[in-house]
Amino acid sequence: MADASRAGLTDSVVIDASVKQITDALLDFESYPEWMSGVDEMEVLERDKKKRGTKVRYKVDAILLKVNYVLAYGYDDKTGRIDLSYVEGDLEDVNSCYEFEPLDDGGTKVTYHYDVRYSIPRALRLPARGLIKQIDKRIMKSALKDLKTRVESL
């Protein structure tokens, strides 16, 4: 389960849709290349009894390079929270999650805790830190914007 207190970035967006409509879009992994910026390919490797992806392979254009990795997905059926954790691939670690807060007007506040660690040689970590932070902010904001656009267009 993702730990929101860990380092990383957090941002939110209000989407004019229910939690179910939003999670339906997030769980339609095969459609990501159509609407999620930078996602070239998705493949669901394993599913749970509810047919939700529990292990998903990503092929992503991460601005400076192509990245391949597998994430494990965990689901909290009471809150709708979706946790993402690293399994294997070109990254070092992923500890992220989506949280959902239904609003009185029928919309939903979606909060994305984004925490990714890259496999970068130790000597390059400090010089690259600023660039990585900018890339992370762009990826996180793009993910929320793309999700909002996708859900509100359905």
N, CA and C atoms as a LAMMPS dump frame, in Angstrom:
ITEM: TIMESTEP
0
ITEM: NUMBER OF ATOMS
462
ITEM: BOX BOUNDS ff ff ff
-5.0000000000000000e+02 5.0000000000000000e+02
-5.0000000000000000e+02 5.0000000000000000e+02
-5.0000000000000000e+02 5.0000000000000000e+02
ITEM: ATOMS id mol type element x y z
1 1 1 N 0.842 -1.179 0
2 1 2 C 0 0 0
3 1 3 C 0.887 1.241 0
4 2 1 N 0.557 2.226 -0.819
5 2 2 C 1.35 3.453 -0.934
6 2 3 C 1.292 4.24 0.362
7 3 1 N 2.397 4.861 0.704
8 3 2 C 2.501 5.669 1.902
9 3 3 C 2.574 7.128 1.469
10 4 1 N 1.463 7.864 1.654
11 4 2 C 1.384 9.246 1.185
12 4 3 C 2.362 10.157 1.922
13 5 1 N 2.922 9.73 3.05
14 5 2 C 3.87 10.564 3.789
15 5 3 C 5.278 10.479 3.206
16 6 1 N 5.519 9.512 2.321
17 6 2 C 6.812 9.362 1.666
18 6 3 C 7.097 10.555 0.779
19 7 1 N 8.348 10.753 0.459
20 7 2 C 8.707 11.809 -0.479
21 7 3 C 7.988 11.565 -1.793
22 8 1 N 7.861 12.598 -2.564
23 8 2 C 7.158 12.499 -3.832
24 8 3 C 6.301 13.725 -4.009
25 9 1 N 5.373 13.65 -4.906
26 9 2 C 4.512 14.774 -5.223
27 9 3 C 3.061 14.388 -5.028
28 10 1 N 2.245 15.369 -4.699
29 10 2 C 0.812 15.158 -4.547
30 10 3 C 0.092 16.318 -5.201
31 11 1 N -0.941 15.992 -5.968
32 11 2 C -1.78 17.01 -6.576
33 11 3 C -3.19 16.454 -6.684
34 12 1 N -4.147 17.353 -6.857
35 12 2 C -5.551 16.95 -6.953
36 12 3 C -6.231 17.672 -8.101
37 13 1 N -7.327 17.08 -8.554
38 13 2 C -8.169 17.685 -9.582
39 13 3 C -9.61 17.292 -9.271
40 14 1 N -10.547 18.179 -9.586
41 14 2 C -11.966 17.853 -9.443
42 14 3 C -12.465 17.429 -10.816
43 15 1 N -13.082 16.25 -10.844
44 15 2 C -13.625 15.705 -12.085
45 15 3 C -15.139 15.622 -11.945
46 16 1 N -15.837 16.077 -12.959
47 16 2 C -17.294 16.078 -12.961
48 16 3 C -17.8 14.678 -13.301
49 17 1 N -17.621 13.759 -12.345
50 17 2 C -18.015 12.36 -12.528
51 17 3 C -17.988 11.659 -11.174
52 18 1 N -18.601 10.492 -11.131
53 18 2 C -18.612 9.702 -9.896
54 18 3 C -17.283 8.953 -9.724
55 19 1 N -17.053 8.464 -8.516
56 19 2 C -15.86 7.651 -8.255
57 19 3 C -15.857 6.438 -9.185
58 20 1 N -17.001 5.813 -9.374
59 20 2 C -17.073 4.632 -10.24
60 20 3 C -16.681 4.971 -11.677
61 21 1 N -17.182 6.08 -12.215
62 21 2 C -16.836 6.464 -13.59
63 21 3 C -15.323 6.686 -13.719
64 22 1 N -14.733 7.291 -12.698
65 22 2 C -13.297 7.578 -12.728
66 22 3 C -12.487 6.292 -12.612
67 23 1 N -12.861 5.43 -11.669
68 23 2 C -12.105 4.178 -11.521
69 23 3 C -12.301 3.27 -12.738
70 24 1 N -13.478 3.316 -13.355
71 24 2 C -13.681 2.538 -14.587
72 24 3 C -12.672 2.974 -15.648
73 25 1 N -12.448 4.283 -15.783
74 25 2 C -11.477 4.781 -16.763
75 25 3 C -10.063 4.362 -16.38
76 26 1 N -9.737 4.475 -15.102
77 26 2 C -8.389 4.105 -14.644
78 26 3 C -8.114 2.613 -14.82
79 27 1 N -9.143 1.797 -14.713
80 27 2 C -8.961 0.347 -14.804
81 27 3 C -9.075 -0.182 -16.231
82 28 1 N -9.382 0.692 -17.169
83 28 2 C -9.417 0.306 -18.578
84 28 3 C -8.008 0.485 -19.145
85 29 1 N -7.085 -0.333 -18.656
86 29 2 C -5.662 -0.191 -18.962
87 29 3 C -5.377 -0.231 -20.462
88 30 1 N -6.082 -1.09 -21.168
89 30 2 C -5.816 -1.256 -22.593
90 30 3 C -6.073 0.029 -23.394
91 31 1 N -6.907 0.93 -22.849
92 31 2 C -7.205 2.174 -23.571
93 31 3 C -6.19 3.291 -23.275
94 32 1 N -5.305 3.108 -22.315
95 32 2 C -4.361 4.176 -21.93
96 32 3 C -3.597 4.78 -23.115
97 33 1 N -3.083 3.976 -24.049
98 33 2 C -2.335 4.594 -25.16
99 33 3 C -3.174 5.59 -25.973
100 34 1 N -4.504 5.464 -25.922
101 34 2 C -5.387 6.381 -26.65
102 34 3 C -5.494 7.74 -25.976
103 35 1 N -5.348 7.805 -24.646
104 35 2 C -5.632 9.056 -23.953
105 35 3 C -4.602 9.49 -22.914
106 36 1 N -3.726 8.632 -22.481
107 36 2 C -2.743 8.995 -21.448
108 36 3 C -1.435 9.385 -22.11
109 37 1 N -1.024 10.627 -21.924
110 37 2 C 0.214 11.148 -22.519
111 37 3 C 1.408 10.276 -22.154
112 38 1 N 2.201 9.941 -23.143
113 38 2 C 3.444 9.212 -22.926
114 38 3 C 3.317 7.707 -22.857
115 39 1 N 2.097 7.185 -22.733
116 39 2 C 1.92 5.734 -22.641
117 39 3 C 1.86 5.162 -24.051
118 40 1 N 2.844 4.346 -24.383
119 40 2 C 2.9 3.714 -25.7
120 40 3 C 2.157 2.39 -25.739
121 41 1 N 2.312 1.576 -24.676
122 41 2 C 1.666 0.261 -24.615
123 41 3 C 1.316 -0.092 -23.175
124 42 1 N 0.245 -0.862 -23.024
125 42 2 C -0.158 -1.396 -21.72
126 42 3 C -0.534 -2.857 -21.92
127 43 1 N -0.223 -3.667 -20.921
128 43 2 C -0.61 -5.074 -20.972
129 43 3 C -0.945 -5.531 -19.568
130 44 1 N -2.156 -6.028 -19.376
131 44 2 C -2.551 -6.567 -18.079
132 44 3 C -2.022 -7.989 -18.002
133 45 1 N -1.157 -8.227 -17.024
134 45 2 C -0.537 -9.545 -16.859
135 45 3 C -1.333 -10.451 -15.928
136 46 1 N -1.986 -9.854 -14.923
137 46 2 C -2.789 -10.62 -13.959
138 46 3 C -4.01 -9.805 -13.565
139 47 1 N -5.099 -10.51 -13.226
140 47 2 C -6.333 -9.867 -12.781
141 47 3 C -6.823 -10.536 -11.501
142 48 1 N -7.595 -9.787 -10.711
143 48 2 C -8.189 -10.371 -9.506
144 48 3 C -9.551 -10.978 -9.855
145 49 1 N -10.265 -11.452 -8.852
146 49 2 C -11.559 -12.106 -9.077
147 49 3 C -12.591 -11.153 -9.666
148 50 1 N -12.383 -9.841 -9.449
149 50 2 C -13.299 -8.835 -10.003
150 50 3 C -12.858 -8.358 -11.379
151 51 1 N -11.87 -9.047 -11.948
152 51 2 C -11.34 -8.75 -13.292
153 51 3 C -10.554 -7.442 -13.365
154 52 1 N -10.147 -6.9 -12.202
155 52 2 C -9.331 -5.689 -12.184
156 52 3 C -7.867 -6.076 -12.358
157 53 1 N -7.13 -5.267 -13.098
158 53 2 C -5.713 -5.531 -13.278
159 53 3 C -4.968 -5.457 -11.961
160 54 1 N -4.199 -6.49 -11.643
161 54 2 C -3.395 -6.484 -10.416
162 54 3 C -1.902 -6.426 -10.729
163 55 1 N -1.552 -6.769 -11.951
164 55 2 C -0.17 -6.659 -12.408
165 55 3 C -0.228 -6.179 -13.856
166 56 1 N 0.393 -4.998 -14.097
167 56 2 C 0.255 -4.351 -15.399
168 56 3 C 1.625 -3.91 -15.906
169 57 1 N 1.899 -4.252 -17.168
170 57 2 C 3.156 -3.839 -17.806
171 57 3 C 2.926 -2.549 -18.583
172 58 1 N 3.83 -1.593 -18.367
173 58 2 C 3.794 -0.297 -19.054
174 58 3 C 4.98 -0.184 -20.005
175 59 1 N 4.762 0.456 -21.145
176 59 2 C 5.837 0.934 -22.014
177 59 3 C 5.545 2.408 -22.204
178 60 1 N 6.46 3.256 -21.677
179 60 2 C 6.213 4.686 -21.583
180 60 3 C 7.338 5.478 -22.223
181 61 1 N 6.962 6.574 -22.866
182 61 2 C 7.935 7.543 -23.37
183 61 3 C 8.083 8.584 -22.273
184 62 1 N 9.152 8.462 -21.486
185 62 2 C 9.376 9.325 -20.317
186 62 3 C 10.236 10.536 -20.675
187 63 1 N 9.948 11.166 -21.77
188 63 2 C 10.567 12.39 -22.254
189 63 3 C 11.996 12.167 -22.722
190 64 1 N 12.879 11.754 -21.836
191 64 2 C 14.28 11.572 -22.211
192 64 3 C 14.601 10.162 -22.681
193 65 1 N 13.755 9.188 -22.336
194 65 2 C 14.009 7.808 -22.705
195 65 3 C 12.738 6.992 -22.649
196 66 1 N 12.77 5.825 -23.263
197 66 2 C 11.655 4.875 -23.2
198 66 3 C 11.844 4.015 -21.956
199 67 1 N 10.77 3.808 -21.216
200 67 2 C 10.846 3.079 -19.955
201 67 3 C 9.83 1.938 -19.986
202 68 1 N 10.265 0.751 -19.575
203 68 2 C 9.398 -0.421 -19.462
204 68 3 C 9.393 -0.868 -18.005
205 69 1 N 8.198 -1.125 -17.478
206 69 2 C 8.118 -1.573 -16.087
207 69 3 C 6.779 -2.245 -15.827
208 70 1 N 6.717 -2.965 -14.708
209 70 2 C 5.498 -3.631 -14.281
210 70 3 C 5.114 -3.079 -12.916
211 71 1 N 3.831 -2.728 -12.778
212 71 2 C 3.294 -2.254 -11.504
213 71 3 C 2.273 -3.236 -10.967
214 72 1 N 2.226 -3.343 -9.648
215 72 2 C 1.17 -4.096 -8.972
216 72 3 C 0.117 -3.093 -8.52
217 73 1 N -1.141 -3.453 -8.686
218 73 2 C -2.259 -2.606 -8.282
219 73 3 C -2.979 -3.255 -7.114
220 74 1 N -3.278 -2.446 -6.102
221 74 2 C -4.055 -2.89 -4.958
222 74 3 C -5.283 -2.005 -4.83
223 75 1 N -6.396 -2.593 -4.391
224 75 2 C -7.66 -1.878 -4.358
225 75 3 C -8.275 -1.92 -2.97
226 76 1 N -8.717 -0.761 -2.485
227 76 2 C -9.452 -0.673 -1.235
228 76 3 C -10.916 -0.484 -1.621
229 77 1 N -11.71 -1.528 -1.479
230 77 2 C -13.094 -1.484 -1.935
231 77 3 C -13.956 -0.516 -1.127
232 78 1 N -13.577 -0.204 0.096
233 78 2 C -14.367 0.725 0.921
234 78 3 C -14.175 2.169 0.478
235 79 1 N -12.945 2.571 0.205
236 79 2 C -12.656 3.971 -0.134
237 79 3 C -12.493 4.19 -1.632
238 80 1 N -12.272 3.107 -2.374
239 80 2 C -12.005 3.223 -3.796
240 80 3 C -10.543 3.488 -4.104
241 81 1 N -9.734 3.672 -3.076
242 81 2 C -8.31 3.986 -3.267
243 81 3 C -7.638 2.911 -4.116
244 82 1 N -6.747 3.372 -4.994
245 82 2 C -5.979 2.467 -5.844
246 82 3 C -4.499 2.701 -5.556
247 83 1 N -3.806 1.652 -5.117
248 83 2 C -2.377 1.725 -4.817
249 83 3 C -1.571 1.129 -5.955
250 84 1 N -0.444 1.768 -6.264
251 84 2 C 0.46 1.303 -7.305
252 84 3 C 1.823 1.064 -6.678
253 85 1 N 2.391 -0.111 -6.912
254 85 2 C 3.725 -0.406 -6.385
255 85 3 C 4.552 -1.116 -7.454
256 86 1 N 5.847 -0.964 -7.321
257 86 2 C 6.799 -1.447 -8.318
258 86 3 C 7.007 -2.956 -8.197
259 87 1 N 7.053 -3.623 -9.354
260 87 2 C 7.348 -5.052 -9.407
261 87 3 C 8.705 -5.275 -10.05
262 88 1 N 8.885 -4.75 -11.279
263 88 2 C 10.14 -4.948 -11.993
264 88 3 C 10.214 -4 -13.186
265 89 1 N 11.424 -3.873 -13.735
266 89 2 C 11.594 -3.08 -14.942
267 89 3 C 12.719 -2.076 -14.845
268 90 1 N 12.55 -0.962 -15.584
269 90 2 C 13.597 0.035 -15.723
270 90 3 C 13.616 1.093 -14.624
271 91 1 N 12.724 1.015 -13.662
272 91 2 C 12.699 1.961 -12.552
273 91 3 C 13.354 1.338 -11.333
274 92 1 N 13.482 2.138 -10.28
275 92 2 C 13.998 1.612 -9.012
276 92 3 C 12.858 1.294 -8.051
277 93 1 N 11.832 2.179 -8.032
278 93 2 C 10.718 1.978 -7.113
279 93 3 C 9.54 2.856 -7.528
280 94 1 N 8.34 2.414 -7.218
281 94 2 C 7.118 3.192 -7.376
282 94 3 C 6.284 2.937 -6.136
283 95 1 N 5.785 4.017 -5.543
284 95 2 C 4.945 3.93 -4.356
285 95 3 C 3.92 5.057 -4.469
286 96 1 N 2.883 4.828 -5.282
287 96 2 C 1.926 5.88 -5.604
288 96 3 C 0.513 5.403 -5.332
289 97 1 N -0.442 6.348 -5.359
290 97 2 C -1.838 5.966 -5.189
291 97 3 C -2.772 7.066 -5.677
292 98 1 N -3.989 6.634 -5.989
293 98 2 C -5.091 7.538 -6.286
294 98 3 C -6.069 7.434 -5.131
295 99 1 N -6.543 8.604 -4.649
296 99 2 C -7.58 8.646 -3.621
297 99 3 C -8.741 9.469 -4.16
298 100 1 N -9.954 9.128 -3.722
299 100 2 C -11.159 9.732 -4.27
300 100 3 C -12.031 10.278 -3.154
301 101 1 N -12.515 11.501 -3.35
302 101 2 C -13.412 12.139 -2.382
303 101 3 C -14.661 12.608 -3.123
304 102 1 N -15.792 11.898 -2.942
305 102 2 C -17.033 12.327 -3.586
306 102 3 C -17.441 13.709 -3.064
307 103 1 N -17.914 14.569 -3.954
308 103 2 C -18.336 15.921 -3.602
309 103 3 C -19.856 16.027 -3.661
310 104 1 N -20.39 16.996 -2.938
311 104 2 C -21.85 17.165 -2.867
312 104 3 C -22.496 17.426 -4.223
313 105 1 N -21.763 18.025 -5.15
314 105 2 C -22.33 18.366 -6.461
315 105 3 C -22.301 17.201 -7.45
316 106 1 N -21.869 16.024 -7.006
317 106 2 C -21.814 14.852 -7.87
318 106 3 C -20.451 14.616 -8.485
319 107 1 N -19.557 15.587 -8.35
320 107 2 C -18.194 15.423 -8.838
321 107 3 C -17.344 14.671 -7.828
322 108 1 N -16.074 14.519 -8.151
323 108 2 C -15.137 13.797 -7.283
324 108 3 C -13.798 14.506 -7.291
325 109 1 N -13.251 14.684 -6.108
326 109 2 C -11.887 15.197 -5.998
327 109 3 C -10.958 13.987 -6.059
328 110 1 N -10.052 13.985 -7.041
329 110 2 C -9.093 12.9 -7.215
330 110 3 C -7.73 13.424 -6.784
331 111 1 N -7.121 12.739 -5.835
332 111 2 C -5.78 13.101 -5.375
333 111 3 C -4.822 12.01 -5.803
334 112 1 N -3.74 12.443 -6.418
335 112 2 C -2.724 11.516 -6.932
336 112 3 C -1.441 11.745 -6.153
337 113 1 N -1.013 10.734 -5.413
338 113 2 C 0.283 10.745 -4.725
339 113 3 C 1.252 10.027 -5.663
340 114 1 N 2.226 10.761 -6.159
341 114 2 C 3.134 10.25 -7.189
342 114 3 C 4.541 10.183 -6.617
343 115 1 N 5.054 8.99 -6.474
344 115 2 C 6.397 8.796 -5.926
345 115 3 C 7.103 7.717 -6.739
346 116 1 N 7.998 8.162 -7.614
347 116 2 C 8.749 7.251 -8.478
348 116 3 C 10.23 7.487 -8.244
349 117 1 N 10.976 6.403 -8.139
350 117 2 C 12.433 6.49 -8.033
351 117 3 C 13.009 5.856 -9.298
352 118 1 N 13.939 6.573 -9.898
353 118 2 C 14.527 6.128 -11.152
354 118 3 C 15.849 5.428 -10.903
355 119 1 N 16.194 4.507 -11.777
356 119 2 C 17.49 3.828 -11.723
357 119 3 C 18.527 4.733 -12.385
358 120 1 N 19.163 5.561 -11.562
359 120 2 C 20.164 6.513 -12.044
360 120 3 C 21.461 6.246 -11.287
361 121 1 N 22.587 6.193 -11.992
362 121 2 C 23.863 5.996 -11.291
363 121 3 C 24.059 7.055 -10.196
364 122 1 N 24.6 6.635 -9.066
365 122 2 C 24.767 7.507 -7.902
366 122 3 C 25.451 8.831 -8.257
367 123 1 N 26.457 8.796 -9.109
368 123 2 C 27.203 10.012 -9.464
369 123 3 C 26.336 11.032 -10.192
370 124 1 N 25.246 10.585 -10.823
371 124 2 C 24.394 11.507 -11.569
372 124 3 C 23.155 11.948 -10.799
373 125 1 N 22.886 11.348 -9.641
374 125 2 C 21.646 11.633 -8.918
375 125 3 C 21.525 13.092 -8.499
376 126 1 N 22.553 13.65 -7.882
377 126 2 C 22.476 15.029 -7.413
378 126 3 C 22.335 16.008 -8.576
379 127 1 N 23.182 15.922 -9.615
380 127 2 C 23.018 16.854 -10.736
381 127 3 C 21.669 16.718 -11.45
382 128 1 N 21.103 15.525 -11.454
383 128 2 C 19.857 15.286 -12.187
384 128 3 C 18.608 15.571 -11.35
385 129 1 N 18.779 15.806 -10.058
386 129 2 C 17.625 15.934 -9.159
387 129 3 C 16.628 17 -9.613
388 130 1 N 17.098 18.179 -9.999
389 130 2 C 16.197 19.252 -10.434
390 130 3 C 15.43 18.888 -11.686
391 131 1 N 16.111 18.291 -12.646
392 131 2 C 15.468 17.883 -13.888
393 131 3 C 14.43 16.796 -13.626
394 132 1 N 14.77 15.849 -12.773
395 132 2 C 13.841 14.765 -12.446
396 132 3 C 12.59 15.319 -11.773
397 133 1 N 12.756 16.274 -10.863
398 133 2 C 11.612 16.876 -10.179
399 133 3 C 10.69 17.564 -11.186
400 134 1 N 11.275 18.261 -12.173
401 134 2 C 10.466 18.913 -13.211
402 134 3 C 9.723 17.881 -14.057
403 135 1 N 10.402 16.816 -14.412
404 135 2 C 9.769 15.755 -15.195
405 135 3 C 8.64 15.113 -14.394
406 136 1 N 8.887 14.836 -13.109
407 136 2 C 7.857 14.235 -12.258
408 136 3 C 6.621 15.129 -12.171
409 137 1 N 6.818 16.432 -11.985
410 137 2 C 5.683 17.357 -11.908
411 137 3 C 4.888 17.34 -13.213
412 138 1 N 5.589 17.319 -14.319
413 138 2 C 4.924 17.298 -15.627
414 138 3 C 4.134 16.004 -15.806
415 139 1 N 4.723 14.884 -15.439
416 139 2 C 4.049 13.592 -15.57
417 139 3 C 2.802 13.551 -14.687
418 140 1 N 2.932 13.992 -13.421
419 140 2 C 1.806 13.943 -12.488
420 140 3 C 0.661 14.84 -12.968
421 141 1 N 0.964 16.083 -13.329
422 141 2 C -0.071 17.008 -13.792
423 141 3 C -0.719 16.512 -15.077
424 142 1 N 0.077 15.951 -15.98
425 142 2 C -0.446 15.422 -17.228
426 142 3 C -1.373 14.239 -16.963
427 143 1 N -1 13.373 -16.03
428 143 2 C -1.832 12.207 -15.707
429 143 3 C -3.2 12.647 -15.195
430 144 1 N -3.231 13.643 -14.31
431 144 2 C -4.507 14.129 -13.785
432 144 3 C -5.317 14.834 -14.865
433 145 1 N -4.671 15.661 -15.668
434 145 2 C -5.356 16.378 -16.751
435 145 3 C -5.918 15.396 -17.761
436 146 1 N -5.115 14.407 -18.149
437 146 2 C -5.57 13.4 -19.113
438 146 3 C -6.747 12.602 -18.561
439 147 1 N -6.688 12.25 -17.275
440 147 2 C -7.777 11.503 -16.646
441 147 3 C -9.057 12.336 -16.657
442 148 1 N -8.963 13.591 -16.27
443 148 2 C -10.136 14.484 -16.258
444 148 3 C -10.732 14.59 -17.659
445 149 1 N -9.888 14.837 -18.648
446 149 2 C -10.368 14.962 -20.028
447 149 3 C -11.043 13.68 -20.487
448 150 1 N -10.429 12.543 -20.198
449 150 2 C -10.974 11.252 -20.618
450 150 3 C -12.34 10.999 -19.989
451 151 1 N -12.432 11.143 -18.664
452 151 2 C -13.671 10.812 -17.964
453 151 3 C -14.782 11.777 -18.352
454 152 1 N -14.495 13.049 -18.439
455 152 2 C -15.544 14.033 -18.733
456 152 3 C -15.976 13.976 -20.197
457 153 1 N -15.21 13.292 -21.056
458 153 2 C -15.589 13.177 -22.46
459 153 3 C -16.409 11.917 -22.741
460 154 1 N -16.478 11.009 -21.772
461 154 2 C -17.226 9.754 -21.98
462 154 3 C -18.723 9.95 -21.793
